[in-house]
Amino acid sequence: MAAPNPRRRRQREHYTRLTRPLVRDAGELRPASWEEALERTTEGFRRNVEARGPNAFGMFSCARATNEMNYVAQKFTRVVMGTNNVDSCNRTCHAPSVAGLAHAFGSGGGTSSYQEIEDSDVIVMWGSNAREAHPIFFHHVLQGVRNGARLFVVDPRVTSTAQWAEHHLQLNVGTDIPLAYGIAREIIHSGLANSAFIARSTENFAAYAAAAEPWTLAATEAETGVPAELIRELAHSYARADRAQLCWTLGITEHHNGTDNVLGLINLGLLAGHVGRYASGLNPLRGQNNVQGGGDMGAIPDRLPGFQDILDTGVREKFTAAWGREIQPRYGWNLTQMLDHIERGDLTTCYIIGENPVQSEADCLHTIKRLSNLDHLVVQDIFLTKTAQLADVVLPASAAWCETDGTFTNSERRVQRVRKALRAPEGARDDIEILCEIARRFGHDWRVTPEQAWDEMRSLAPNHAGISYARLEELGGIQWPCYSEDALEPSYLHGRLWEEDPAKRGRPAPFTVLLHRPPVDELTAEFPLRLTTGRRLDSYNTGVQSGGFDSPLRKGETLDLHPVDAQHLSVAEGEKVRVRSRRGAIVAPVRLDPGLAPGLAFMTFHFPDEVDVNAITIEATDPVAGTAEYKAAAIGVDRLTPEELEAEELAADRRAAEQRSALTAARA
């Protein structure tokens, strides 16, 4: 057995569960009583809001916490603090999916159930390594393949998902819109568009068809790198299929034009009529257990629970009557905008529950600078994350998935019960209990159980009205919409589009004309490689929940390069190199991956204590959704001399020592 790595032990120390509140005095965090921590929390929120108004406050809610917690968190933001500045990590990953689906169909959920993919004829996985990022869903994909479905994968890498595909379309990063247009033009010119569906249920088709016209198979191949015959094969197979599913994840959304990318895929669904029917749909796959639910509960700045628009006067009046406080008739700031307003000095106090933006945001050094400028930062979490280390108050939560009661909502809009199985560490408190205690200090008599919070939510959100705890116990899970406790809706959405009666069909789904905009971070002689990021099967997000133990699965971070690029750089497998962008530099060992195209590199964000990849990613954001372009940074790679490598390791040791000092209070 290999000898323990002392540096690895030091890195693991910050995974110790928080059991005591911490407050900052003289620049250092120290243990405090719950009374002192809550009083400091309340005083800081009150001081900033009284001085600058409600919009001085911002809430980052948690996509891993229950629906009930997210409901109470957004209600706290709107009722107690008086602002709509609430958001979650939905902004980091799938906000473009919500924006695109809502634009086309009026709601931001995926259109189909997992079961339906087993009965599809064609499955297209676009920008999605579901085998590693969504392994439970991928079991349904494999069952569909066993049942005869043809699997197409569109991805810049030969991923483990692509290895299962009948056809892999290995496109250049940032060319999704040209590829979607090329597929569309081939469908139209081959007479395979669903003309009856288009005429009856869509609008703006003529303008869309005109926009697709320049993207011949040859032009599309030249721009995307995908051979023309593969483009034609996907176009004909998708359009001719009786049932077809188009699924995507962060390879589509985490771009400066992520919403446009999503709309490009929706256009294809409308063109072929693959939406609104069983086993034909458009589906974003969520990366965390409750990303869908957090948005459904209103933990986003522009929608109230049930995805109801804040600008709708009738909606605001309903919530005002129920909550006893008028809702601001304006959209709040999303997470990206809140960070911008922190930098400008408009937003001066933040409450962060279960999120770790210091390590999850692109160009994270900029995020650290912004959060450090806050007058008052409160972090509520189960571990002392890097974000919590910046806080003025740290509140220990009993919020691990097995320590709480409530519900989660998965990617197929299925609400499921979660039940408390383990007792939380002594000294930690339930998220909802903490929120209610702070609300009481502001004069609101809040004392709610998870079920009471859920019942209040569904009394205000029609699409959840029929989902009671009792029915969830009986049925095991229920998809929204569910308008009545006496019935269930179909597993797929937007069947109205197939109604013959125009009154039942409702508003048509629009085709959207899109422009191709290449990645913001340009390749140059100084930064000649394109870095794209993603997940691996063996770890989870920023590693806080999956990095605190030794395991043969835990491989650590690497810079994956094509062998041709490694040869050009004269670097070998396992050799540590400097990876630099226009924003910063990191050091990582090389891993050779022939599944990459030459010129393309890959890294994850799972091991930021060792290699903080988001120090080099770019924060260029989608103007509609606010999601950053994690998938397309320009980088350079340098060999390190032994002296340079030793200096880098000494610097890493210094940073670890600084972190250990910050952790002393948490371990007290």
N, C-alpha and C positions, 0 to 999 in steps of 0.2 A: 504494500500500500504506500502511495506517495506521501511524503511528509506534508503536514498542514502548511498552508501558505499564510504567514502572519498578516500580510496585507489583506488577504481575503477575509480573515477574521475581523480585522478592523472595519472593513467595509460592511460587514454583516451586522455590526453593533447597532446601527440605526434602525434595524428591523424590530427592535424590542418594542413591544406594545406600550403605548402611552397609558398611564394609570393615574397621573396627577396633572391638574392644570398647571400651566406655566405662564408667567408674566415677565415682561422685560423691565429691568431696572438697570440704569447706568450702562445700557447697551448690551446687557447679558440676560438670558432667560434664566429664571429661577422658579422653583416649585412654589405653588400658592394654594390656598384653599379654594374650593368651588365658589364660596361667597365673594372672595376678593376678585377672582377671575371674572365672574359674571358681572360684578359691579364695574370693573374696568371695561369690560365689553360694552355694557350699556352706556357708561359715561362717554366713551369714545364715539360711539354711534350718535348719541344725542348732541355732543359738542359739535361735530362736523355738520350734521343736518341743520341744527339751529343757526350755524354760522353761514352756511352756503346753500341751504335748501335741500329737498329730498334727493335731487339728482347727484348730490355729493356721495351717495351711497351706492355700492354695487354688490351683488350676490353672485358667486359662482357655486351653483348647485351640483349634485353628484349623480352621474349616470350609472353608478354601481349601487346606489342606495335605492330603497323601495319607492314605489309610486307614492305611497303615503307621505314619506319624508319629503319628496320633491313637491308634492302638493302643498304641504305646510310651509316649506321654504319659500315658494313663490308667493304664497299668501302673506307670509311675514314681510316679504319685500314690498308688496303692494299695499298692504293694510297698515302694518306697523311703521314702515319707513316711508311709504307714500310715493314709491317710484316703480317703474317697470324695468329697471336695470337688473335683470336676472337672466342668467344663461348657464350653460353647462358644456361638457366636452362634445356635445352634439356639434358645436361650432367647429371643433377641431377636425371632425371626420365627415359627418353626413348632413351638415346643414345645406349643402348644395342639392342633396337628394330631396330633402324636405321642400326646399324652394322650387325645384323643378317639378316635382309631382304636384305640389299645391297649385302652381301656375297652370299646369295642364288639366288637372282633374278636381282641384278644390280641396284636397287633403294630402298630407305628407307621408302616408304610410305605403309600404309595399303592397302590391295589389293581390298577391296570391299566398296560399298556405304552403308549408313545406311538403305536405303530402302530394300536392298537385304536381310537383316536379317529377315525381315518380311515374306520372301518367302523360308526360310531355313527349312529343316526337323529336323536338330539337331543343337543346339547352345551350345557351351562349353565356359563358362566364367571361365578363369583360373587365379587365383591371382588377381581378379577384383571384387571389391564391387561396381559395376556400379550403383546400385540403389541409392547410396549416392554420389559417386565420379563422375558419368557421368549420371545424371538423365534424360537428354534429350535423349541420346542414349538408355537408358533403356526402354523408352516408345516404341521404335522400337522392343526391345527384347520382351516386354510384348505383343505387337501386333503379333509378330511371334508365341509366345506361344498360343495366342488365335486362331491363324490360324492352330494350330496343331503341332508346333515344340516341340520337347523334349528338356528341358533345364537341362544341367548338370553344376554344380558349383564345382570348385576345389579351396578350400580355407581352411586355418588352423582354421578359425573362422566360427561360424554360423552367417553370416552377414545377413542384410536385403535382399541382393540379393539371398543368399542361401535359404532363407525362401520361395522364389518363385520357387525353382528348383524341378524337379521331383526326382533328385538324387544329394546329396551333398557328395563329396569326401573330408573328413576332414583330410588332410595330415599333417605330421610333417613339421615344418618350415625347409626349405633348402633341401627338398627331391624331388624337381620337376623333376630332371633328372631321378632318379630311377623310378618314376611313369610314365614318358613318355616312358622310355624303357620297363616297364612292359606292358603298353598298346600296344606298338609296337610289342613286342614278341607274345602277344596274337593274334593280328591281323595276323601276319605272320603265326603262327602255326595253325590258324583256316582257312587258305586259303583265307583270306579276303583282302589281299593286292591287289592294283590295278596294276596287273602285266603288262598290256599293257602300261599304262602310265609310269610306272617305267622304262621299257625297252626302251621306245621311248624318254622320256623327262628328265631323271635323270641320275646321275652317282654315283658311290661308294656305291651302294646298298649292295653288298656282305659284305663289311667291316662293314657297319652299322648293318646288320642283325646279324653278328657274335658278335658284341659288345652288342647287345640286348639279346643274348642267355642266359646269366647267370640270367637274371631278370625274373625268373618264377613268377607266381602269388603268390606263397608262399614267395619267397624271397622279392618281391616287397611289400607285405603286412607287412613283418617283418621290413623293412626299413622305410616305409612311414606311417604306421599305418592305411592305407586304407584297408578295407576288400576286400578279393580276389574277391568276387562276384560283388562288385561295380566296380572294375577294369575291370573285364570281361564284365560287362554290358556296360560301357562306350566304351570299345574297339569295341565291336560288333555293337553297335548303330552308332558310328561314321563311322566305315568302311562300313557298309551296307547302310548308308544314301545316297540318290541321291544328296542332297545338304546339306552341313554342314559348319558351321562357327566356327572358333576357335579364341576367343578374349582374350586379356590379358592386364594387366596394371602393376602397380609397384610391385605387389606381385611376379611377374616374374623377373622384371628388376633390382630392388634395392637390389642386392646381389653381392657378390664379384665375382660371376660367372654368372652375368646377361646375357651376350651375349650367353653363352652356354645354359642357360635356354631357351632363345628365339629360338636358333637353335634346341633345343629339340622339341619344338612345331612345328617349320617349318618341321622337319623330319616327324612328324605325318601327316601334310598336304600333303607332297609328297607321303608318303606311301599309303594314301587312295585316292590320286588324287583330293584332295579338294582345288584346287587353279587354277586360270585361267579360271573359269567358273562362270556364273551368280549364285549368292547366295551361292557360295562355296569359302571361303577365309580365310586369316590369317590377323588379325587386332589388332594392338596396339591402345588402346584408350588413347588419349592425355588428360592431366589434366588441361592445361591452354588454353586460347582461340587461341593462335598462336604459340604453340610449333612446329607444323608441318611447319608453314610458315617461322618461323625464320631459320630453317634448309634449307628450299627450297631457301631462299634468300641468302644463303652463309654465314650466321652468325655462322659458325662452322669452325674449323681450317683446315679441309682437303678437303673441297669442295667449289667451286665457285657457284654462283647462278644457279639454275636448277640442282643441285646435280652433277656438273661436276668436275671430279677429277683434283686437282691442279697439279698432277704429269704428266698429259697428256700435251705434248708439244703443240699440236694444240689448245687445250683449252686455255692455258696460252697466246699463241700468239694472239688469238682472243680478249681476255680481255685486253692485253697490247695495242693492236691497238685502242680499244675503249676508254680506260682510260688514255692512254698516260704515263703509268709507268709500267715497267716490274714487273711481279708478281714473288715473291720468289718461286723457284722450290723445295719447301720443305713444308711438313705439319707443321702448327703452333702448338702451345701448346694448349691443351684443358684446361678447367677450373681447373680440378684437377692438371694437370701438371703446370699450371701457379701458383697455390698456392705453389706447391713444389719449383718452381724456384724463387718465392718471398723469400721463406725461405733460399734458397741458395745464394740470393743476385744477381741473374742473371736478374730478372725482377724487376724493381725499380719504375715504374709508371703505374698506372691503371686508366682506364676510365670505370666506372660502370653505366650503364643506366637501371634504373627500376628493378634492381635485388637486393636482400638482403641476400648475402651469409653469413653474420654474424649470421643470424638466420636460414637459410635454409640448410647450409652445416652440414654434420655429424661431430661430435666432434668439435662443433662450438667454443669452447674455444681456440682450436688450430688455427682455422681460424682467430679469433680476433688477436691472437699473430702475425700471418703472415701478415695480412693487416696493422697492426700497424708498421711493419718494412719497409713499403714502403716509399720511398723518397717523392713521390707525388701521392696523391689519389684524384681523381675527381669523385663525385657522382652526377648523374642527376636523379631527382625523383620528385614525387608529394608530398611526405611526408618526414619528417626527420626520416628515418629509423635508426635502430641501425648501419647499415653500413654507412649511411650518417654521423652519429655522429663521425665516425673515420676520415672523409675526411678532406683534406686541402682546397678544394673548393666544395661547394654544389650549384648546378644549378637547380632552380625551373622550372619544366616542365609543360606544358599544354598538358598532355598526357593521361588523363583519357579516357576511351573508347568512351565517349560521347562528347569529346572536340576536336576530330581530324577527318580528312578525310583520306581515304585509303582503304585497304583491309585486311582481315584475311583469313587464310586457316585452316580448321578444320581437324579432324581426318580422314575423308573420302576423304581428298585432295580437298575439295570443297572451291574454292576461292569465297568470298562474300564481297560486299561493306559495309563499315561503313562510316557514314556521321556525320559531326559535328552538334550536336543538342544543346549544351550548350556553352556559352562563358566561357573560362577559367578564373580563378582569375586574377585580374590585377597584373601585375608584372611577371607572369609566361610566358614562351615562348615555342613555338612548338619545339619538339625534332629535327626535320629535320632542322629547322631554326638555332638552336644552333649548330648542327654539321656543317652546311654550314658556319656559322660565324667563327668557329674555323679553318675550312679549308681555308677560305680566309686569315686568319692571317698567314697561312703557304704558301700563294702565289697561292692558287687554287681558281679560280673565280667560285664558286659554288653558284647557285641561282636556286633551283628547287622546283616545286610544287610536291605533292604526285603523280599526274598523270604523270608528266614528269619522275619522278623516276621509276614509274611502266613501262612506255613505254620503257625506257632505259633497264630495267631488261629483259623484254620479247623479246627485240631485240637480247639479248645475250643468253637467255635460251630457247632452242627449245620447251621444254615441256610446256612452258607458252605462246608461241608465239601467239596463237589464242585467248588469254583472254584479250580483251580490256575492258576499262571502259564502252564503249557503249554496248558491248555484255553482260556485267554483269548487266547493267541497264535493258536490254531487258529480260534476262533469269533468273535473280535473283541469280545466282550462277553457277559456271562452275568447274568441276573437271579437274585437270591435270592428264594425259597429254592432251593438246589441241594444236595441231601443226598448225592449220590454222583457220582463222576467218570465213571460209566457212563450217566448219564441227565440229562435236563432236565425241570424242572417246567413246568406251563402258565404263560403270560405273565401271567395274572391270579391274584389271591389269593382265598381263602375259597370255593372251589368246594364245599367240604364242606357249606356251608349248603343245597345243593340235593340232597344225598344223601337217599335214602328211608330208609336204615338209620340209626336213631338213634345207634347206636354209632359209625358213620362220621361222622355229622353233628356230633358233639361238642356243646359248650355253645351254647345259643341266643344270638343277638345281641340285646342289650336295647335297647328304646326308652327314651329318657331324658326325663323331665318337666323342663321348663326354665321359669325366670322371666325376664321381660323387665326388664332393668335399664338405664336410660338412661346416657349418658356421665357420668362422675364430674364433669368440669369444667363447671359450669353456666353457661349463657349469662345475662348480665345487661346492664344499660345500659352498664356500664363495659367489658364484654367481650362484645359483641353478635354476633361472627362465630364460626363453627365452622371451625377449621383442621384439614384432613386432610393427610397427607403420603404420599409415594410415590416411585417411581423414574421416571426418564426414560431413553429409549433411549440417549442420547449419553454417559452417564457411569455410574460404578460405585460404589455404596455411599458411603463417606466420602471418596471422591475420591483417596485415597492412590495408587492404582494407575492411575487414569485422568486425573488432573489435572496431571500433570507435563509437559505439552507444549501448545503452541499449536495449535489446530485450528479450522476453521470449524464443526465439530460442537459444540465446547465453548461453550455459550451462557451459562453462569453461572446463578446463582440468581435467582429472581424470586418475588414474592408474586403469585399468580394470583387475580384477583378477577372477579366478574361485573360487566359494565358498569353495571348498576343500582347495585351497591354502590359502585363507583368514583365514579359521579355523585353519590351521596349524600355521599361523603367529599370531594368536589371534588378528586379526584386524577386525573392523566392517565397514559396509557401511558408507561413509562420513568421516571416521577417516583419519587424515593426517599422512602420513608415509614418511620416507626417502627412496628414490630409488637411488641406487648407482650402478655404473659400474666401470670398470677399468680406466675410464677417468674422472669421476666426480660424483656429487650427486645433486639431486633435491628433493623438497618436493611437494607432491601431495595428494589430497584426494582419498580414495579408492572407487571404484564402483564395485559391484559384477555383474559378467556376466557369467551365466551358459553356454553361447554359446562358451566360450573358452574351450580348452582342459586343464585339470590340468597340471600345469607347464608352461603354456603360459600366458603372460601378454600383454596388448595392451595400447598404448597411441597415441595421434595425435601430430602434430606440429603447431596447430592453435593458441595457446595461450602462446607464448614464453615470454611475459611480466610477466606472472604469473608463468608459469612452462616451463622452457626452455629444452624441451625434448632432443634437439640435443646436450646438454651438456653431455649426457650419451651414445649417439649412437656411433658406431664405423666407422672410415673412411677407413677401408679396402676396396679397390676398385677393380673393374673389370679391368684386364690389357688391354683389348681391348677398352672398352668404357669409362673407367674412372669414372663409377658410383659407389657410395658408398653402403655399405651393411646396409642400414637403417632398414632392416626387421629382423635382427637376432643378437641383442645385448644380452649379458649375464648380468643379474642383480641380486642384492640382495635387500631385502626389510626389513627395520627396523622400529619397533614401536618407537615413540618419547615420552619421558617424557614431562610433562607440561613445565618444565624448558627448555628442548631442543627445544620444539615448539616455545616458546616465543623468544628464541635466534634466531631461523630461521626467525621469523616474523620481528624482529628488523633488522636483516641483509637485509631482503627484503626492509624495509623502507629506509635503508641507500642507497641501490642501486637506489631506486626510487628518492631519493633526488639528487643523482648524475645525474640522467637522467634529472630531472627538471632543473638543472643548465645548462646542455647542450642545453636544449630547449629554454632558455631565449632569445637567439639571434634569433631563428626562429620565435618567437612570437612578436618580436619588430616591 
